[in-house]
Structures are given as structure tokens and as C-alpha cells.
Amino acid sequence: MRAFLFTLRSLRARSGRSSAPHPLFWIALLLLGGTVTLHAALPPMGLLPAAIIDPDMARADYVEQCAGCHGIQGSTAPAKLPELRGRVGWFLCTPQARAYLIRLPNVAHSRIKDNQQLADMMNYVVFGLGGASAPPDAAPFTAEEIARERQFALSTTTLSAERARQVESAIRQCGAPASLRLLYPGQKG
């Protein structure tokens, strides 16, 4: 923010203008403030497990493979997609929900063929983006678990029903919040 203001002041000084800032300055400042506010409203990132071999690669894989739909920060609202930030960790609370995450078509059929690399990316998602929603005793995904579960990819016709089933299980068995039923916080019916 300071760099932004400094740059604008420098440009004004070079142009020899000493009058009040241009109206576009205030619009840019308002927009910048809005994005800072939105970013600040997201739940905090969680700690990544030591099992991730290369955290930078795991994040880069997430950005390349998932962020186009789920957002770079794991926040999708108001898109009709599940928000990951501060929520996806709840899916680690039962073996069936863990398997569901790996069986999602875009995960199971990912262009990432190396199972350890995919495990690292999924650990970035559930522990990093999931933050406090990941149970404290949850084990990280392993290459073996990825190899086993990705063989049973879900079809796109069963995704909504299967997600609803896993969400209800997480609410009932693990104390996940009822808001997990929504694709993103604040979703309108």
C-alpha cells in the first residue's frame, strides 16, 4: 500500500502537478482498499505438515491445477463451487470423506501423475487452505493413499449427492459447522 501511494506521489511530482489528486486516484485507492479488506476477511492459512516434500511446488501445483475455479486463496464466492479456505479440512475427519477428496474427478484424473506430488498438493489444500478446519490429529495424505483412491474416481453426475453425504457425516460425526452445507459462506438458497 505504501509503495502504491509512493508511486502515485512520484508520478504527480514528475508531472509538476501540485493540485488535488485526480479522481482516478481515489477510485484506485478505494479498489485497493476493497481488495485488502476482502483478503483480510479470509480465515488464516494453516500450518503445512512436514510430510510435504516441496511446499512451494505444492502451492504452485494448486495454483495451476485448482485455482482457476477455486481461487488462488481458496475463496470462490460467489461462484457455485465449494469454498476451500477455512472449510476443506473438515473432510479429513472420516475415512470416507478423505477418500472423497481424492476421488473427485479433477483430483483423481489430475495431470499430476506422481502420487507423492499429488499428495503434497492435497496436503497444501487441506492443511494450508483448510487451516483450523483440519482436525489437529489428521494424518497427511500419502502417496500410497493417493494411488489407492484415485483409481475410484467419482463421476460428475454423483458429485453433488456425494458431497452432501460427506458433509452430513462431517457435521454429525465431527462437529463440522452446519454452514458447510453451503458451497461458500453467505450463499443464498
ChimeraX attribute file (.defattr): number of C-alpha atoms within 10 A of each C-alpha:
attribute: neighborCount
match mode: 1-to-1
recipient: residues
	/A:1	10
	/A:2	7
	/A:3	8
	/A:4	12
	/A:5	12
	/A:6	11
	/A:7	12
	/A:8	13
	/A:9	15
	/A:10	12
	/A:11	12
	/A:12	16
	/A:13	11
	/A:14	8
	/A:15	9
	/A:16	9
	/A:17	12
	/A:18	9
	/A:19	7
	/A:20	8
	/A:21	12
	/A:22	10
	/A:23	9
	/A:24	9
	/A:25	13
	/A:26	11
	/A:27	11
	/A:28	12
	/A:29	15
	/A:30	12
	/A:31	12
	/A:32	14
	/A:33	13
	/A:34	12
	/A:35	12
	/A:36	12
	/A:37	11
	/A:38	10
	/A:39	13
	/A:40	10
	/A:41	9
	/A:42	13
	/A:43	17
	/A:44	15
	/A:45	18
	/A:46	20
	/A:47	13
	/A:48	18
	/A:49	16
	/A:50	11
	/A:51	15
	/A:52	21
	/A:53	13
	/A:54	13
	/A:55	18
	/A:56	13
	/A:57	15
	/A:58	21
	/A:59	20
	/A:60	15
	/A:61	20
	/A:62	23
	/A:63	18
	/A:64	11
	/A:65	17
	/A:66	18
	/A:67	17
	/A:68	12
	/A:69	16
	/A:70	21
	/A:71	17
	/A:72	17
	/A:73	19
	/A:74	26
	/A:75	23
	/A:76	21
	/A:77	16
	/A:78	14
	/A:79	14
	/A:80	13
	/A:81	14
	/A:82	22
	/A:83	25
	/A:84	23
	/A:85	29
	/A:86	23
	/A:87	25
	/A:88	23
	/A:89	26
	/A:90	27
	/A:91	26
	/A:92	26
	/A:93	24
	/A:94	16
	/A:95	9
	/A:96	14
	/A:97	20
	/A:98	19
	/A:99	20
	/A:100	24
	/A:101	24
	/A:102	26
	/A:103	22
	/A:104	22
	/A:105	17
	/A:106	15
	/A:107	21
	/A:108	22
	/A:109	15
	/A:110	14
	/A:111	11
	/A:112	15
	/A:113	11
	/A:114	12
	/A:115	18
	/A:116	20
	/A:117	20
	/A:118	25
	/A:119	25
	/A:120	28
	/A:121	28
	/A:122	25
	/A:123	26
	/A:124	28
	/A:125	25
	/A:126	30
	/A:127	27
	/A:128	28
	/A:129	29
	/A:130	28
	/A:131	24
	/A:132	21
	/A:133	24
	/A:134	22
	/A:135	17
	/A:136	10
	/A:137	8
	/A:138	14
	/A:139	14
	/A:140	20
	/A:141	25
	/A:142	19
	/A:143	15
	/A:144	11
	/A:145	16
	/A:146	23
	/A:147	18
	/A:148	14
	/A:149	17
	/A:150	21
	/A:151	12
	/A:152	15
	/A:153	18
	/A:154	20
	/A:155	10
	/A:156	10
	/A:157	8
	/A:158	10
	/A:159	15
	/A:160	9
	/A:161	10
	/A:162	15
	/A:163	19
	/A:164	14
	/A:165	14
	/A:166	21
	/A:167	23
	/A:168	18
	/A:169	18
	/A:170	22
	/A:171	17
	/A:172	12
	/A:173	11
	/A:174	16
	/A:175	12
	/A:176	20
	/A:177	15
	/A:178	12
	/A:179	14
	/A:180	19
	/A:181	18
	/A:182	17
	/A:183	20
	/A:184	21
	/A:185	16
	/A:186	10
	/A:187	13
	/A:188	8
	/A:189	4
